[in-house]
Amino acid sequence: MEDTNHLWNQEARWTEHFNEVRNRPAPETEPDIQEAEEDLDVVTTPPTKEEIIRAIKSLRNNKAPGPDFLNAELFKSDPLLAAEILLPLLTTAWNKKEIPEDWNEGVIIKIPKKGTLSDCNNWRGITLLSIPSKVLAKIVINRISSAVDGKLREEQAGFRQECWRMIESDLCKLSSFHTKSLRKIARIFWPRYISNEDLLEQCQQETMETIIIRRRWRWIGHVLRKEQDAIPRVAVQWRPEGHRKRGRPKTTWRRTVEAEAAAMGQSWGTLRMLAQDREQWKEFVAALIAYGKKGIFVIIIITATFTTTTTTSSTTTTTTTTTTTTTTTTTTTTTTTTTTTTTTTTTTTTTTTTTTTTTTTTTTTTTTTTTTTTNTTTTTNNNNNNNNNNNNNNNNNNNNNNNNNKKKKKKKKKKKKKKKKKKKKKNKNKKKKKKNKNKNKNKNKNKNKNKKKKKNLNKSKNNNKKDKKKKKKKK
């Protein structure tokens, strides 16, 4: 009786708590909601069979059913049949503007949160609804979302899609699913054996890691080409104030992107310049993917020249500014891109002076002296050669360091192997010595036992002889 009373009291307390949470009183002041200026372009006709099938296919698997005990897998096993059954029910509910009473009921399941569990506020309630009601809700959301997204304010951007960093466990799951599906498509089953690398070459596919990196950087290039006021571009470069809370992960999506760019020697400023040219950005992404593969060395040289001219009636001055950025990575391919601009030519009857950084041509006649300046700017090869020489020197130093490190590692491995062999020999010798000692001990024990037996036999023989002699004397 006490147990039943205790359970009844618990149920009564839970019902009271969830009634307070769910059924809160109405606000004292009614909200001032203005009427819409324009009606949204939303379909208001009853749901069609195609929409029901699409909603059924989008249901999640392995989820708990509602009070009707009908799982999502039951509907997804045959979406056409399920759509035919649900179509008259949903059309009547849509036309009458009333839903079945069973859809208003749900099973509340409690999940504990932090804090003392004796307090009801430290439990979170989850309501399990029937799946037909979820199908209708998905149809309504699919109709509204396309029309509402364009009308939302910029301040609502935080509640939309987000970027999450790739965890190694998720990457392993995706890559394993990728290879499994390729094996099924190629019909490669046991006992036929093939490695994942050979499988990808045979199917002409890339690894899941390279696919993720390529799509990520393609999206970043699309964002960097947007206007400065665009929300995605502001979010990429935004740095929140303060420190991260204790227990939060140190590596974020932005930090992974910055680490990949730093490996290529790029910053956000150079990335913005690169993103403006699509072909140049594609080359950068290809080099970034090649950097992830081992044993490859890449040199990317990006040169951009900008010329500005100022002309007067008597003199012409030209100034050229060249900006070169070089990035060294680990591939054998070299790519160079140059952008040049040409300036207009000016001629005068008087002598003119020109200052250029590239080339100047002068022509003279007997009547008047004229100077023509064709400022076709050319990229300076000296800087590139110096950079290439520096890169080659750095590469040679890196190769020498790598060779030295490899030699040191080999020596360490040899020493470790020798030590292990010595230890094994010592252990073997110790075991042999122990065995020999045990054998000798056993032999000595057996000898002593045999000696004792012989002594006892001799004693018994002597005693028998003495007894016989005594008997003879008595007779």
N, C-alpha and C positions, 0 to 999 in steps of 0.2 A: 504493500500500500504506500509506503514512504517513497519508493522509487517512482511509482506512477504519479504521485502528487508532485514530485520534483520535476518530472518531465512535463507535466501539465503546466507548472509554473514557468518553466523555460519557454515553452511554446507561447504562452500568454505574453511573456516579456518580449519575445522576438516580434510577435504581431504588433504589439504596441510600438516598438522601436521603428519598424518599417512603415507603419502607418504615419508616424511623425515625419519620417524622412520623405516618403513618397507623396503624401497628401498634406502638403503645407498650405497654410491659409493664404488667401489672395492678398495682394498688396493693398495698402490703404489708398494710395493714389494710383489711379489707372495710368498706364503709359500712354503718352501722346504719340500715336502711330499715324503718320500722315498717309494719305492715299497715294498710290503709285501714279506717276505721271504718264507712264506708258505700260501697256500690257505686254508681258513677255511672250515670245513666240514659242509656246509650249503646246504639245499635242494633248487634247483633253478628251479624245475618244476612248472607248473601252479598250483594254489591253488586247493585243493580237496574239495569235499562236506563236509567231516568231519571237516576240518579246518574252513570252513565257518560257520558251525553250532557252533563250539566251540567259534569262535570270536563273533557271534551274542549273545550267552548266556552270554559272559563276558561284554556286554555293560551295562552301568549304567542306572538306571531308573530315572525318574523325571528330565531329562535334556532337555534344549531347543533344538529344531531342527534347521537345517540349512536353506538355501534358498529354498529347496524343500518342507519344512513343513512336513517332515516325521519323526515321533518320533521313539525312540528306542523300545518303547513298542509295536509298530506295527510289527516290525520284530520279537520280542521275543514272540509274541502271537502264532506264528506257525513257529519255526525255520526251519523245513524241507521244507516247501513251500517257505520260503524266500531264503533258500540256493539254491533250484532248479532255482529260478528266477535270482539270482545273479551269479550263476556259469558260464553261457555263457558270461555275461558281463565282469567278472573278467578274464576269460581265454583269451578273445580277447584283453583286455587291457594289459595282461601280455605278450602275444605273439607279439603284435604290439609295445610294450614299449611306449604306449601312453595312457593317462587317459582322460576321458571325460572333455570337457571344463567347465561343471558345477561344477566339483570338485575343480577347481581353484578359484572359487568365494566363498565368505563368507560374513556373516553379522557381522559387528563390533559393539559391545555394549560397552559403556563407563561406567566405575566404578570409583567413586571418591576416591582419596587417601588423605593423610594429606596435609595441606597447602591451599593456596587460590585457589578457584575453577575457578577463571578467567584465570589462567595459564593452558595451555593445557598439560604441563608436569606433572601436579598433577592429571591426569586422566589415568587410565589403560584401554587399549583396549583389549577386548576378542573377538576372531573370532569364529563364529558358522559355522561349516562345515557340509556337508552332511554326513549322517550315512553310506552309502555304501563305501565312501572313508575311513571312520574309520575302517570298517570291513577289508579292504585290508591292512591298516596300522597295525592292530593287528596281522594279519597273518604273515606279514613280521617280526614284533618284536618277535613273538613267535619262529620263525625259527632262528633268529639271536642271541637271548639272551643266549640260551644254549651254543652256540659256542664261544661267545665273553666273557662271564664271566670268563672263564679260562685264557684268554689272557690279561685281564686288569691289570694295575699296582696296587701296594698296595696303592699308593697315591689317587686312585680313590675310596677307600673304603667309604669315607664320603658321596658319592652320592648313596649309596646302602641302604639296609634295615636298619631301625633305631628302637630303643626301646623307647616307649612312656609310661609314667606312666598312671595307671588306675584311671580315675576320677569317683567320686561317681555317677554322672549322667549317665555315660556310663555303669557302673556296674549295675545300676538299670535297664537300658534298656535291657542289655544282660540277666539279671536274669528273667525279666518279659517275654522276648521272649522265654527263656528256659522253663519256667513253662507253658506258653501258648501252646507251641508245644507239651509238654508232656501231657497236658490235651486233646489236639486233638488226639494224638496217643492212649491214654487210653480211649477216648470217654467219658470224664467226662464233662457234660454240665449242665446248669441250668435246673431244680431246685435242682439237686444233688449238695450238698456242701461238699467240702473236703479242708483241709488246705494244704499249700505248703509242710510242713514237711511230712504229711501223703502221699502226692503225690510222693515225692522223695523216701520215703521208699517203696511205692508200686511199683514204676518203677525201684528201685535199682539204683538210680542215686545220684550224689552229687550236692551240690549247685555250682553255677557258680563261686563264690569266691574261693572255694577250688580247682576247676578245674584250674583256672587261676594261683593260687599259686603253685600248683603241676607242671604245665608245665613250669612256670617261673624258678623254682629251678632245675628242670631237665635240662633245657637249661644252667643254670649257672654251674651245675656240669660238663656238656659236655665241656663248655668253659674252666673251671679250669683244666681239664685234658689235654688240648692242650699244645703245646710247648710254651715257654716263649715269643718267637718272633711272635706268631700268633696274627693277628690283633684284633680278638674279645677279647682275654685275655688282650692285652695292653689297649684296649679301656675301659674295665671294671675297671681297676685300674688306669687309667690316670686321673690326676687332672689338669685342665687348670689354668693358672695363671690369676690374676686379680679378679675382682668382677663381679657379674651378674648385668646387666643393670636394671635400675629402671623400675618397672612394670612387670618384668619377674616373673613367678611363683617360689615360694620358694622351694616347694617340687618337686623333680625330680625322675626319675626312679631309679637312683642309691641310692638316699636317702631313698626311700621306701624299697629297698632291704637291706640297712644297718640297717634300723630300725627293720625290721623283724629278721635279724641276731642278733642284739643287744638284742632283747627280749629273744632270746635263749642263750645269753651269749657267742656268737661266734664272732670272728674277721676274717679278710680276710686270715690271716695266718693259723688259725685252719680250715677254710673252704677249703683251698688248700690241707691240709693234709687229710681231710675227703673225698674230691672228688676223691682221688686216689683209694679208695676202693669203688666199686659200691654198695655193700650190705650195707656198713656203711652209704653211702650217702642216700640210700633209707630209712634207719631207721631215719636219720636226717630229711628228708623231711616229713616222716610220723609223727614224733614228732612235727614238725613245724605246720603241718595242725591241729594236735590235740591241739596245743597251742591256735589256733584261736577259738576252741570251748570252751564254758564256763563250769566251774565246773570240769575240768580235770587237773590233776597234773602229770608232767613227770619228771623223773630223768634220765639223760643220763650220763654214766660214760665211758669214752674212755681212755684206758690205752695202751700205746705202749712202749715196752722195746727194747732197742738196746744194744747189747753186742759186745765189741771189745776185742780181746785177743792178747797178745804179749808173745812169747815163746823164751827162750834161752836154752843153753845146760844144765844149772844147775838149773834155777828157772823158774817158770811160774807165770805170773801175769794176773789177769783178772779184768777188770773194767766193771761195768754195770751201765748204765744210764737209769733211768725210768722217763718218762714224763707222767703225768696224767693231764687230763683236765676234769673238771666236769661242767656240765651245769644243772641248775635247772629250770624247767618250771612248768606248772600247770596241770600235768596228774598223774594218779595213777600207770602207768606202769613204770618199770625200765628195762633198757637195758644196758648190759655191753659187751664190746668187748676188747679182749686182743690179742696182737701179740708178740710172743716170738721167739728167735733164739737160737740155740745150738752151742756150740763150740767144737773143737776137744780135745781129751784127750792126755796127754803126760806122759810118764813114764821114770824115770832115775834110775841108780844104786846108785847114791848118794842121800843124803837127800835134799829135795826141800821144798821151802816155797811157800805158796799160799795165795793170798788175794782176797776174793770174798765177794760179798754183799748178797749172797743168801744161798747156802748150799755147804759144802765141806765134802768129805768122805775120810778117811785115812785107809790103810791096811798095817800091818807090818808082816815080816817073820824073822827067825833066821839068815839067811845068809845075806840078804841085806834089807835095808829099802826103800820102794818106796811109793810114794804118787800119787794117781790118782785123777785128778780133772775133774769131769763131770759137766761142767758149764751149767746146765739146768736152765736158768733164770726163776724165778717165779715172778709174780706181787705181789707187797707188798699190803697186805690187810689192814695194819694199816692205810695207807693214805686214802684208800677208806672208812674204818670205820669212821675215823675222819671226812672225808668229808660228809659221810651220817649223822653222828651225828650233824654236823654243819647245814646240810640242814634241818634235822628234827627240830633242835632248831629254825632255821629261820622260818620254816613252822609253828611251834607252836606259835612263836611270831606274825607271820603274821595272823594266825587264831585268836589269842587273840585280835590283833588290829582290825581285821575285825569285831569280835563280839562286841568290844567296840564301833566301829563306827556305827554298826547296832543299838545298844542300844541308842546311842546318836541321831541317825536319827529318831528312833521311838519316843523318848522323844520330839524331835523338832516337829514331826508331830502331836503328841498329843497336845502340846502347841498351835500349829497353829489351830488345830480343835477347841480347847476350846475358843481361841480368836475369831474365826469365829462365833461360837455359841453365844458368848456374844454380838458380834456386831449385829447379827441377832435379838437377843432378844431386844437389845436397839432400833434397828430400828423399830421393831414391836411395842414396847411400845410408841415410838415417834409417829408412825402413829395412834395408838389408841387414844393417847392424842389429836392429831390434829383433829381426827374425833369427839371425844367427845366435844371439844371446838366448832367445827363448828355446832354440833347439839345443844349445849346450846345457841349459838348465834342465830341460827334459831328459837329456842323456844322463846327466849326473844323478838326477832323481832315480832314473831306472837302474843305474849302476848301484846306487846305495840300497835300493830295494832288493836287488839280486844278492848283494852281499849279505844283507840281513837274513834273507831266506836261506842262503847257504850256511850261515852261522847257526841258525835255528835247526837246520837239518843235521848238522854235525853234532850239535848238543843232544839232539834226540837220539842219534846213533850211539853216542858215548854213554848216554844214560841206559839205553837198552843193553849195551855190552856189560855195564856194571851190574845190572840186575841179573843177567844170566850168570855171571861169575859168582854172585852171592848165592844164587840158588844151587849151583854146583857145590859150593863149599858146604852148605847146609846138608846136602845129601851125603 
